[in-house]
Amino acid sequence: LANVSQLSHVASTGSMLTVTIGATVPTGFEHTAAEEVKEKIGVDAKISKDRGRIYFPVTSDELHQVHQLRSVDNLFVVVEEYDHYQFKESKDETLTELQELASKLPWTNALEIWKLNRGLKRKKHHRKGVNQTKAKPGSETGDVPAADTEHPVPPQAMSASEGEAKEDNTPDLEISEQDSQQAAPEAKIIKFRVTCNRAGDKHSFSSNEAARDFGGAVQEFFQWKADMTKFDIEVLLNIHNEEVVIGIALTEESLHRRNISHFGPTTLRSTLCYGMLRLCRPQISDIILDPMCGTGAIPLEGALEFNSSFYIAGDNNDMAVNRTVNNVCHIQKRRANKDSTPGLPIDTVRWDLCNLPLRTSSVDIIITDMPFGKRMGSRKKNWDLYPSCLREMARVCRPGSGKAVLLTQDKKCFAKAISKMGGLWRRMHTVWVNVGGLHAGVYLLKRTGATIGQTTEEVNEPQEVVNTQEDQTEDKDPSC
């Protein structure tokens, strides 16, 4: 298995393989991702002890379907996993054991899936240019070097809008080089790198030390060439306390960037948008409103995946409206080039959030990313903005049946605003998520049957929280 031609021979056998796929997902939406896997692939997914990852079995002919999942950020094929790996007490013994592990792992099936996946991507499209490595967004411990990120996300998958720290000069392998390897397989040795993602405080070694020693053993075993920038294979060594998973990356860049070509200062990941949309369960002919659309990430994801509803995207900022229009046009041109129906059930408007040009009770679902008061707006202004926009949202939302899914990190201000509007909105469920390293909540609200026009005191009823038994543990803010 030292070179491409030998791997090609393995992949050309045509035998059906069953492997385990690992996927990184937005923290907090692991159950949503597992539901999508069950719905679209028909298998049960296991949720990792380490938040933000799921695992599920697939056959090699289902690899294309795996790439169609909307809730996953990055994909990798599992070489081996250990639920209770017993690390040695001393650093030297542990690192020696990791070196010995490299030659004992069952690499063959994972490498065949990597090869099939490589061919699948080449058929799908030819990439142009390169990407830079970014730090893991949404890390619970803040900005850290790529080797110490909490979840097994390939470093080159990160977008500039979601992480502050970055590791420079780490581009992906260009398709032109892959093609040249196929043309002359005998002349090319596979280039690789090992990325270690470690979490836990009982380890005697660092991530860099584990990656260095394990990577050296992989290089010696396969006779591959180490290359931190232009690599063919990225081997992942994921360690979370006693849980150890060795895998091979299947995505070069995170799938969460799939819809956006014009980014803004707070562009949401498309995978997070998908989770928010599934939370409100759009129905056929629903009118869905994003009154603070930014770059249009939420309505775009909805228009593509839940296209039996109609989406209205609006913002009070000219630049945001222009970005949304440009992103919609980009998607429509891309669909036209693929001979798909280019039109999308979406429209874009510039407006005043607290005075929407919409009829009362005309909207079924409101879903939006509210200003945190960090990169956009201010916490001081939120104290006036939140109650005002919640009241206006209640006006346009259908009483009794309407829903709202609202994302914010300004939890204290939001809780106060909801208490003021207790007669108009009832909180049903909360999902705690990580957004660019910030701990935020996704709140599912239901519109009560109260009539707009009464005073705040008249509509301020005792807050009733309705949760299923499964939801109750998730409603507790883990940071409290």
C-alpha positions in Angstrom: 0.0 0.0 0.0 2.9 2.3 -0.5 1.9 4.1 -3.6 -1.2 5.1 -5.6 -1.1 2.2 -8.1 -1.3 -0.3 -5.2 -4.2 1.6 -3.7 -5.9 1.6 -7.0 -5.6 -2.2 -7.2 -7.3 -2.4 -3.8 -10.1 -0.1 -4.9 -10.7 -1.9 -8.1 -11.6 -5.2 -6.5 -15.3 -4.2 -6.6 -16.2 -5.9 -3.3 -18.8 -4.3 -1.2 -17.4 -2.9 2.1 -19.1 -1.9 5.3 -17.2 0.8 7.2 -17.9 3.2 10.0 -18.1 6.9 9.0 -17.4 9.6 11.6 -18.9 13.1 11.2 -18.4 16.3 13.0 -21.6 18.3 13.6 -22.6 21.6 15.2 -22.3 21.1 18.9 -25.8 20.7 20.4 -27.3 19.2 17.2 -25.9 15.7 17.5 -29.4 14.2 17.9 -30.6 16.2 14.8 -27.7 14.8 12.8 -28.5 11.3 14.0 -32.1 11.7 12.9 -31.0 12.9 9.4 -28.7 9.9 9.1 -31.6 7.5 10.0 -34.0 9.3 7.6 -31.7 9.5 4.6 -29.4 6.5 4.9 -31.5 4.2 7.1 -29.0 3.4 9.8 -28.7 4.3 13.5 -25.9 6.7 14.4 -24.0 6.6 17.6 -23.4 9.9 19.4 -19.9 10.3 20.7 -19.1 11.1 24.3 -17.2 14.0 22.9 -19.8 16.5 21.9 -20.0 17.4 18.2 -19.4 14.0 16.7 -21.5 11.0 15.5 -20.6 7.6 14.0 -22.7 5.4 11.7 -22.1 2.4 9.4 -22.4 2.5 5.7 -21.6 0.4 2.7 -19.2 1.6 0.1 -21.9 2.2 -2.5 -23.6 4.6 0.0 -20.6 7.0 0.0 -22.4 9.5 -2.3 -25.4 9.7 0.0 -23.1 10.4 2.9 -21.9 13.6 1.2 -25.5 14.7 0.7 -26.1 15.0 4.5 -26.9 18.6 5.4 -26.1 18.4 9.1 -22.5 17.3 9.0 -19.4 19.6 8.8 -16.6 17.1 8.1 -16.5 13.4 7.3 -13.9 10.8 8.0 -13.7 7.0 7.7 -12.8 5.2 10.9 -9.8 2.9 10.8 -10.2 1.8 14.4 -11.9 3.0 17.6 -11.3 2.3 21.3 -13.9 3.2 23.9 -11.6 2.7 26.8 -8.1 3.0 25.7 -5.7 2.4 28.6 -2.9 4.9 28.4 0.4 4.1 30.1 1.3 6.3 33.1 4.6 7.7 31.7 4.8 9.8 28.6 7.6 7.7 27.0 5.6 4.4 27.4 2.5 6.0 25.9 4.2 7.4 22.9 6.0 4.2 22.3 2.7 2.3 22.4 1.2 4.8 19.8 4.2 4.2 17.6 3.6 0.4 17.8 -0.1 0.9 17.2 0.4 2.2 13.6 1.5 -1.1 12.2 -1.3 -3.1 14.0 -4.3 -1.1 12.7 -6.7 -2.5 10.0 -5.9 0.2 7.4 -7.1 -1.6 4.2 -10.8 -0.9 4.1 -10.4 2.7 5.2 -7.9 3.3 2.5 -10.2 1.8 -0.1 -13.0 4.1 1.0 -10.5 7.0 0.8 -9.7 6.0 -2.7 -13.3 5.7 -3.8 -14.1 9.0 -2.1 -11.3 10.6 -4.1 -12.7 9.4 -7.3 -16.2 10.6 -6.3 -15.0 14.1 -5.6 -13.2 14.2 -9.0 -16.3 13.3 -10.8 -18.4 15.8 -8.9 -16.3 18.9 -9.7 -12.8 20.2 -10.3 -11.7 22.5 -7.6 -9.9 25.7 -8.4 -7.3 27.4 -6.1 -6.5 26.4 -2.6 -7.8 26.9 1.0 -6.0 28.0 4.0 -6.0 26.1 7.3 -8.1 27.8 10.0 -8.6 27.2 13.7 -11.5 25.1 14.9 -14.5 27.4 15.4 -16.8 26.9 18.4 -14.1 25.5 20.7 -15.2 25.3 24.3 -11.8 26.4 25.5 -11.4 29.4 23.2 -8.8 29.9 20.4 -6.2 27.2 20.5 -3.6 25.8 18.0 -5.1 23.5 15.4 -3.5 20.4 17.0 -5.3 21.0 20.3 -8.8 21.6 19.0 -11.6 19.8 20.8 -13.3 18.1 17.9 -11.8 16.1 15.0 -12.3 18.7 12.3 -9.6 18.8 9.6 -7.8 22.1 10.2 -8.1 23.1 6.5 -11.9 23.0 6.7 -12.3 26.2 8.7 -13.7 29.5 7.4 -12.3 32.9 8.3 -15.6 34.1 9.6 -15.6 31.6 12.4 -12.2 31.4 14.0 -9.6 34.0 15.0 -6.4 32.0 15.2 -5.1 30.4 12.0 -2.2 28.2 10.9 -0.8 29.9 7.8 0.2 28.3 4.5 -1.7 25.1 4.7 -3.5 24.7 1.4 -5.4 21.7 0.2 -4.1 19.5 -2.5 -5.2 20.9 -5.9 -7.1 18.6 -8.2 -4.4 19.2 -10.9 -1.9 17.5 -8.8 -4.3 14.6 -8.1 -4.8 14.3 -11.8 -1.1 14.2 -12.4 -0.8 11.4 -9.9 -3.4 9.4 -11.7 -1.6 9.9 -15.0 1.7 8.7 -13.6 1.0 6.7 -10.5 4.3 4.9 -10.4 6.2 8.2 -10.1 4.3 9.6 -7.1 4.6 8.6 -3.5 1.6 9.4 -1.3 2.0 12.5 0.9 0.3 12.6 4.2 0.0 14.3 7.5 -1.3 13.3 11.0 -3.6 15.7 12.9 -4.2 14.9 16.6 -7.2 16.4 18.3 -7.0 15.8 22.0 -9.3 16.6 24.9 -8.9 15.6 28.6 -6.7 16.5 31.5 -5.3 13.1 32.4 -3.0 12.6 29.5 0.8 12.7 30.0 1.5 13.8 26.4 0.6 16.8 24.2 -1.3 16.6 20.9 1.9 17.6 19.0 3.9 14.8 20.6 1.2 12.2 19.8 0.9 13.5 16.2 4.7 13.5 15.8 5.4 10.0 17.1 2.3 8.3 15.6 2.9 10.1 12.3 6.5 8.9 12.3 5.4 5.3 12.7 2.8 5.7 9.9 5.4 7.1 7.6 7.8 4.2 8.4 5.0 1.6 7.9 3.7 2.8 4.6 6.8 4.6 3.3 4.7 7.7 2.7 6.1 11.2 2.6 5.1 13.6 5.3 3.9 16.9 4.0 1.9 19.4 6.2 0.6 21.5 3.3 0.1 19.6 0.1 -1.0 16.2 1.4 -3.0 13.4 -0.3 -4.2 11.8 3.0 -4.9 13.3 6.4 -4.8 10.7 9.2 -6.8 11.8 12.2 -5.9 10.8 15.7 -8.8 11.8 17.9 -8.4 11.4 21.7 -11.1 12.4 24.2 -10.2 11.1 27.6 -10.2 7.3 27.2 -12.0 7.4 23.8 -9.5 7.0 20.9 -10.5 7.0 17.2 -8.1 6.8 14.3 -9.6 7.9 11.0 -8.9 9.2 7.5 -10.4 12.5 6.4 -12.9 12.4 3.5 -13.6 16.1 3.3 -11.0 18.7 2.2 -13.1 21.7 3.4 -16.0 21.8 5.8 -19.4 21.1 4.1 -20.9 24.0 6.1 -19.6 26.5 3.5 -21.6 25.0 0.7 -24.2 27.8 0.1 -22.3 31.0 0.8 -20.1 32.9 -1.7 -20.4 36.4 -0.1 -19.6 36.2 3.6 -20.4 38.7 6.2 -19.0 39.4 9.7 -21.3 36.9 11.4 -22.2 34.4 8.7 -23.8 31.3 10.2 -22.6 27.8 9.2 -25.1 26.1 6.8 -25.0 23.0 9.0 -26.2 25.1 12.0 -28.9 26.7 9.9 -30.1 23.2 8.9 -30.3 22.2 12.6 -32.4 25.3 13.4 -34.7 24.6 10.4 -35.3 21.0 11.5 -36.1 22.2 15.0 -39.2 24.1 13.6 -40.2 21.3 11.2 -41.3 23.4 8.1 -44.5 22.1 6.4 -45.7 22.5 2.8 -46.8 26.0 2.0 -45.4 27.5 5.2 -44.3 31.2 5.0 -40.9 31.4 6.8 -39.4 34.7 7.8 -35.8 35.6 8.6 -36.1 39.3 9.7 -32.3 39.7 10.4 -31.0 37.6 7.5 -27.4 38.9 7.3 -25.9 37.0 4.3 -29.1 34.9 3.9 -27.6 31.6 5.2 -30.8 30.5 7.0 -33.3 31.1 4.2 -30.9 29.8 1.6 -30.5 26.5 3.4 -34.3 26.3 3.9 -35.0 27.1 0.2 -32.7 24.3 -0.9 -33.6 21.6 1.6 -37.2 22.4 2.6 -38.3 23.8 -0.8 -42.0 23.4 -0.3 -42.1 26.4 1.9 -41.6 30.1 0.9 -38.9 32.2 2.5 -38.7 35.9 3.1 -35.3 37.3 4.0 -34.9 40.8 5.3 -32.4 43.1 7.0 -32.1 46.8 7.8 -28.5 46.9 6.5 -27.9 47.6 2.7 -24.7 45.5 2.7 -26.5 42.5 4.3 -29.3 42.7 1.8 -26.8 42.9 -1.1 -24.9 39.9 0.2 -28.1 37.9 0.5 -29.1 38.8 -3.1 -25.6 37.9 -4.4 -25.7 34.5 -2.5 -29.1 33.7 -3.9 -27.9 34.6 -7.5 -24.8 32.4 -7.0 -26.9 29.4 -6.0 -29.3 29.9 -8.9 -26.5 30.1 -11.4 -24.9 27.0 -10.0 -28.2 25.1 -10.2 -28.8 26.3 -13.8 -25.3 25.0 -14.8 -26.3 21.6 -13.4 -29.5 21.6 -15.4 -31.6 21.9 -12.2 -34.5 24.3 -11.8 -32.6 27.6 -11.1 -35.4 29.4 -9.2 -35.6 29.4 -5.4 -38.6 30.0 -3.2 -37.0 33.0 -1.6 -37.3 36.8 -1.7 -35.2 39.5 -0.1 -36.3 42.9 1.4 -34.7 45.8 3.1 -36.8 46.8 6.2 -37.0 48.1 9.7 -37.1 45.0 12.0 -39.5 46.7 14.5 -41.9 47.8 11.8 -42.2 45.0 9.3 -44.1 45.6 6.1 -46.1 42.4 6.6 -49.7 41.7 7.4 -50.6 40.7 11.0 -50.7 36.9 11.4 -49.3 36.2 8.0 -46.2 34.2 8.9 -46.0 30.6 10.0 -42.4 30.4 11.2 -39.8 33.0 12.2 -36.2 31.8 12.3 -33.2 34.1 12.7 -29.8 34.8 14.2 -30.2 37.7 16.6 -27.4 40.1 17.3 -25.2 38.9 20.2 -23.8 42.4 20.9 -20.3 41.1 20.2 -19.4 41.5 16.5 -22.8 43.0 15.6 -24.8 45.5 17.6 -24.2 46.0 21.4 -25.5 44.4 24.6 -26.8 47.8 25.7 -29.0 48.2 22.6 -30.2 44.7 22.9 -32.2 45.6 26.0 -34.4 47.7 23.9 -34.1 45.8 20.6 -35.1 42.3 21.9 -38.5 43.2 23.5 -39.4 45.4 20.5 -38.5 42.7 17.8 -40.2 39.9 19.8 -43.4 42.0 19.9 -43.2 42.7 16.2 -42.5 39.1 15.4 -45.5 38.1 17.5 -47.6 40.5 15.5 -46.8 38.9 12.1 -46.7 35.3 13.4 -49.9 33.2 13.3 -51.5 33.0 16.9 -51.8 29.5 18.3 -49.8 27.7 15.6 -46.8 30.0 14.7 -43.3 29.2 15.8 -40.0 31.0 16.2 -36.5 29.6 16.3 -34.1 32.3 17.6 -30.3 32.1 18.1 -28.6 34.4 20.6 -25.6 34.4 23.0 -27.1 37.3 25.0 -29.0 34.9 27.2 -29.7 37.3 30.1 -31.2 39.9 27.8 -33.2 37.3 25.9 -34.6 35.8 29.1 -35.8 39.2 30.3 -37.4 40.0 27.0 -39.2 36.7 26.9 -40.5 37.3 30.4 -42.0 40.7 29.3 -43.6 38.9 26.3 -44.7 35.9 28.2 -48.3 36.1 27.0 -47.2 36.2 23.3 -44.5 33.6 23.3 -44.1 30.3 25.1 -40.6 28.7 25.3 -40.8 25.1 24.2 -37.2 23.9 24.0 -33.6 25.2 24.1 -30.5 23.7 22.3 -27.1 25.0 23.6 -24.6 25.4 20.8 -21.1 26.8 20.1 -21.0 29.7 17.6 -17.5 30.9 16.8 -16.3 30.0 20.4 -19.3 31.7 22.0 -21.8 29.7 24.1 -25.2 30.4 22.7 -28.8 29.2 22.8 -31.2 28.2 20.1 -34.7 28.9 21.5 -37.8 27.2 20.1 -40.8 29.4 20.9 -44.5 28.9 20.2 -46.9 31.7 19.5 -49.7 31.8 22.0 -53.3 32.6 21.1 -53.1 36.1 22.7 -54.2 39.0 20.6 -51.7 41.7 19.7 -52.7 45.2 21.0 -53.1 44.4 24.6 -50.7 46.1 27.1 -47.6 44.2 28.2 -49.1 43.7 31.6 -52.3 42.2 30.2 -50.5 39.6 28.0 -47.8 38.8 30.6 -48.9 35.3 31.7 -46.8 32.9 33.9 -44.2 31.3 31.7 -44.9 27.7 30.9 -42.1 25.6 29.6 -43.2 22.5 27.6 -40.5 19.8 27.1 -40.5 16.2 26.3 -38.8 14.0 28.8 -35.8 13.7 26.4 -35.6 17.5 26.0 -35.5 18.3 29.7 -31.8 17.6 30.2 -30.9 19.6 27.1 -32.7 22.6 28.4 -30.2 23.1 31.2 -27.5 25.5 30.3 -24.3 23.5 30.9 -22.4 26.7 31.7 -24.5 27.5 34.7 
